[in-house]
Amino acid sequence: MRIITRSELAYRSKYDLDALLALVLQDIHNARQGSVEWQNAMVSLDNIRQEQAARNATWRPRGPGF
């Protein structure tokens, strides 16, 4: 597995991030701990979680009455 960078993730939708997260978690489960594939998947996992957290932290205006 190659590393998925934050710049690649910036243009993905929330649903794409969720799907990539599932794929990376599966790769982590299938890789041998400590292997290059496992390490790359762990870095990708961290990048996906950081991107998701950054999107959740952005301020969004609410409609009237909220």
C-alpha positions in Angstrom: 0.0 0.0 0.0 1.2 3.5 -0.8 0.8 6.4 1.6 -2.3 8.5 1.2 -1.3 12.2 1.7 -3.3 15.0 3.2 -3.2 16.9 -0.1 -4.9 14.0 -1.8 -7.5 13.8 0.9 -8.3 17.6 0.7 -10.3 17.1 -2.5 -12.2 14.0 -1.4 -15.8 14.0 -0.1 -16.8 12.9 3.4 -18.1 9.7 1.9 -14.8 9.1 0.0 -12.9 9.6 3.3 -15.1 7.1 5.1 -14.6 4.5 2.3 -10.8 5.1 2.3 -10.8 4.7 6.1 -12.5 1.3 5.8 -10.0 0.2 3.2 -7.0 1.3 5.2 -8.3 -0.4 8.4 -8.7 -3.6 6.3 -5.1 -3.2 5.1 -3.8 -2.7 8.6 -5.7 -5.9 9.7 -4.2 -7.9 6.8 -0.6 -6.6 7.0 2.0 -8.0 9.3 2.7 -5.6 12.2 5.8 -3.6 11.6 6.0 -4.4 7.9 6.4 -1.6 5.3 2.8 -2.1 4.2 1.6 -1.8 7.8 3.6 1.3 8.5 2.3 3.0 5.3 -1.3 2.1 6.2 -0.8 3.6 9.7 0.5 6.8 8.2 -2.5 6.9 5.8 -4.8 6.2 8.7 -3.4 9.1 10.6 -3.8 11.4 7.6 -7.4 10.4 7.0 -8.3 11.0 10.7 -6.5 14.4 10.7 -8.5 15.4 7.6 -11.8 14.2 9.1 -11.0 16.1 12.3 -10.1 19.3 10.4 -13.4 19.2 8.5 -15.4 18.6 11.7 -13.7 21.6 13.4 -14.6 24.1 10.7 -17.4 26.5 11.6 -20.6 26.2 9.7 -23.4 28.7 9.9 -26.7 27.3 11.0 -30.1 28.2 9.6 -32.6 30.5 11.3 -33.9 29.3 14.6 -30.9 27.2 15.6 
